Amino acid sequence: MNQFLFPLLMLAMLGFMIFTQRKQQKKHQEALNQIKKGDEIVTIGGLYGIVDEINDQKVVLDVDGVYLTFERSAIRRTVTPASQPVQAEETSESAIISED
């Protein structure tokens, strides 16, 4: 009985790992399909940029006025969707000035 328990347990663990990896890949692919022009994203190299153009294979990022082309698969995640405006944080100096 013990000789069948260990291989069965190993197969169950392998199946669970494969299932989890496929679920993560599907979630990442859905996130890539949601990206549109104007979204702020992070690449796998840690570069932040705003999407200027996007197609099935490539994405062009605007990084402080420099346009860089990447493969679509090089996108790690979306930081700010295009529909959400970025709110500037109030600095302590402007808070002091406004109190006067």
C-alpha positions as CSV (number, residue, x, y, z in Angstrom):
1,M,0.0,0.0,0.0
2,N,2.8,2.4,0.9
3,Q,4.5,1.8,-2.5
4,F,1.5,3.3,-4.2
5,L,0.9,6.2,-1.8
6,F,4.1,8.1,-2.5
7,P,3.8,8.1,-6.4
8,L,0.1,9.0,-6.0
9,L,1.0,11.9,-3.8
10,M,3.7,13.1,-6.2
11,L,1.2,13.0,-9.1
12,A,-1.3,15.0,-7.1
13,M,1.3,17.6,-6.3
14,L,2.4,17.8,-9.9
15,G,-1.2,18.2,-11.1
16,F,-1.8,21.0,-8.5
17,M,1.3,22.8,-9.6
18,I,0.4,22.6,-13.3
19,F,-3.2,23.8,-12.6
20,T,-1.9,26.7,-10.6
21,Q,0.6,27.7,-13.3
22,R,-2.0,27.6,-16.0
23,K,-4.4,29.7,-13.9
24,Q,-1.7,32.4,-13.5
25,Q,-0.8,32.3,-17.2
26,K,-4.5,32.8,-18.1
27,K,-4.8,35.7,-15.7
28,H,-1.7,37.3,-17.1
29,Q,-2.9,36.9,-20.7
30,E,-6.2,38.4,-19.8
31,A,-4.5,41.4,-18.2
32,L,-2.3,41.8,-21.4
33,N,-5.5,41.8,-23.5
34,Q,-7.0,44.6,-21.4
35,I,-4.1,47.0,-22.0
36,K,-4.9,50.0,-24.1
37,K,-3.4,53.3,-25.2
38,G,-2.7,55.6,-22.3
39,D,-2.3,52.9,-19.6
40,E,0.8,53.2,-17.4
41,I,2.6,49.9,-17.3
42,V,5.7,48.2,-15.9
43,T,7.9,46.0,-18.0
44,I,9.6,42.8,-16.8
45,G,12.8,44.9,-16.5
46,G,11.2,47.4,-14.2
47,L,10.8,50.2,-16.7
48,Y,7.7,52.4,-16.2
49,G,6.0,53.9,-19.3
50,I,2.8,55.0,-20.9
51,V,1.4,52.9,-23.7
52,D,1.4,55.0,-27.0
53,E,0.7,52.2,-29.5
54,I,-0.2,48.5,-29.0
55,N,-0.8,45.6,-31.4
56,D,-0.7,41.8,-31.2
57,Q,3.1,41.5,-31.1
58,K,4.5,44.9,-30.0
59,V,3.8,47.8,-27.7
60,V,5.4,51.3,-27.9
61,L,5.9,53.0,-24.6
62,D,6.4,56.7,-24.0
63,V,9.0,57.0,-21.3
64,D,9.6,60.8,-20.6
65,G,9.3,61.7,-24.3
66,V,11.4,58.7,-25.5
67,Y,9.5,56.1,-27.4
68,L,10.6,52.5,-26.8
69,T,9.3,49.4,-28.5
70,F,8.9,46.1,-26.6
71,E,7.3,42.8,-27.2
72,R,3.9,42.6,-25.6
73,S,5.0,39.7,-23.4
74,A,7.6,42.0,-21.8
75,I,4.8,43.8,-19.9
76,R,4.6,42.7,-16.2
77,R,1.6,44.7,-15.0
78,T,-0.6,47.7,-15.4
79,V,0.0,50.5,-12.8
80,T,-2.7,53.0,-13.8
81,P,-5.4,52.4,-16.4
82,A,-6.0,55.2,-18.9
83,S,-9.5,55.9,-17.6
84,Q,-8.2,56.8,-14.1
85,P,-6.6,60.2,-13.7
86,V,-3.4,60.4,-11.7
87,Q,-3.8,62.6,-8.7
88,A,-0.7,64.6,-7.6
89,E,0.2,64.3,-3.9
90,E,0.3,67.5,-2.0
91,T,3.8,68.3,-0.7
92,S,4.4,69.6,2.8
93,E,5.7,72.9,1.4
94,S,2.5,73.6,-0.5
95,A,0.5,72.6,2.6
96,I,2.3,75.2,4.6
97,I,1.9,77.9,2.0
98,S,-1.9,77.2,1.7
99,E,-2.4,77.4,5.5
100,D,-1.2,81.0,5.6
